[in-house]
Amino acid sequence: MMKKLETLRLKIAELTRQTHELGIPIMIVFEGVAASGKTRLTNDLLLNLDAKYTKFIATKTPSEYDLRYPFLQRFWETLPEKGHINIYFRSWYSHFVDYKIHQIKYPLYKDEKILKSEIQGFECMLQDDHHEIIKFFIHINEEKRQKHIAHMKSNPLTRWKAQEYEQIVSPDVYLETLKPMLDQTWKEIDYSDREDAIITMYEHLHERLSKAIDKHKKREDKKDGHFSPSFHSHLFGKPKNKVSKEAYQDKIEALQLRMRELQFALYERKIPLILVYEGMDAAGKGGNIKRVRTYLDPTGYEVNAISAPTDVELNHHYLWRFAKTMPKSGHIGIFDRSWYGRVLVERVEGFASEQEWMRAYDEINAFEKMWVNDGAIILKFFLSLDKDEQLKRFKAREEDVDKQWKITDEDWRNRDKWAEYVEASHDMIEKTNTEAAPWYVVAADHKKTARIEVLKYIIQKCEEKLWGVQQY
């Protein structure tokens, strides 16, 4: 038996070197009651893997800090890089047990179907992005489990660990909650015989990793650079009622001061506000954002100016870098461009395959719904701009020494693909305009009017969330 085990260990080491070279992200989940054998199994596996690209993640009962983010936030933040392996000692499933049994964030998550739906969506999204998720559920003969705990209690150096077990959700409650969630995607392992358990683990890993490698080698992402020539001009309408120069300053300042009051009210109620800005180049996104935050307390908001992803970011799921920068409860997160790059620039420029950007609409909707489920307000603005007006602004930037840095060769290249970007923008709004996170299309040919419109809309939606009606 030992010879068989050593052979399996060598095979797993070789397979994981291949998954690393091929860039396949691996997530291995270990669940089971306390003292069921999870520690010994995970340690045996860890000793057999290359530490350079393997990470061990122990999931504990959520802290006060954790609770300022949505249910799955910590797992979004710990997604493995391509070719890396994350071992989750307890996972989002134990997290689910904690939320249900301890009624965490009740009544926000009083319907456990919400959390189950988020887990299912999370796993499906990652699998679609070619993450291999391998889930083990460990159980053991109760007599042996109690014998192991008694042995730990008898040793002064390990007594604390046995006492910690008693503070965890009881085995009966844990099993009653989690057992119904175990389906064909799980591999159950009986740890009553240690060597049999380790062999079973490695055999299953061998099967799953081999299949993952075969799938990777057969998979061919197809890029599609063809777009419908239709032109959705309704995205680029003119503002109906322009704000006069005389009225602008009084209106904007009153709205900005109200925005500051609402920032404090959102903080007190621990409601996160997420503002997303998309639009054509030179539509005025930066100027609009500046006016929204003019009087805000800088300790309670952050502006995320999104540029091309770094090499590290490219080695993760495309939503990972955004999940890491989302605001905690009571704070405001402003995104100058966002995760919608997947269905805009990455689609148009061919950085994402057709399969990738087509499925991104549902992935983005699920990602945003996770935040709304946790009580966040998500407001998305598309600043539309007439093509002639864009040209006018481009030329003005070229002629202004102080603004020449704003115009680049990339801006002109994007303008050459105007029709493709319009088509992609239309599809984006049509497919991601949800009740949970609606789009607000703003005619931005007149900057001052667009700024007033956006501020009014933010204030209205915040007041509705805070008090049910508009107060201002």
Secondary structure by P-SEA (a helix, b strand, c coil): caaaaaaaaaaaaaaaaaaaaabbbbbbbbbbcccccaaaaaaaaaaacccccbbbbbbccccccccccccaaaaaaacccccbbbbbcccaaaaaaaaaaacccccccccaaaaaaaaaaaaaaaaaabbbbbbbbbbccaaaaaaaaaaaaacccaaaaaaaaaacccaaaaaaaccccccccbbbbbcccaaaaaaaaaaaaaaaaaaaaaaaaabbbbbbccccccccccccccccccccccaaaaaaaaaaaaaaaaaaaaaaabbbbbbbbbbcccccaaaaaaaaacccccccbbbbbcccccaaaaacccaaaaaaacccccbbbbbccccccccccccccccccaaaaaaaaaaaaaaaaaaaaabbbbbbbbbcccaaaaaaaaaaaaacccccccccaaaaaaaaaaaaaaaaaaaaaaacccccbbbbbbbcccaaaaaaaaaaaaaaaaaaaacccccc
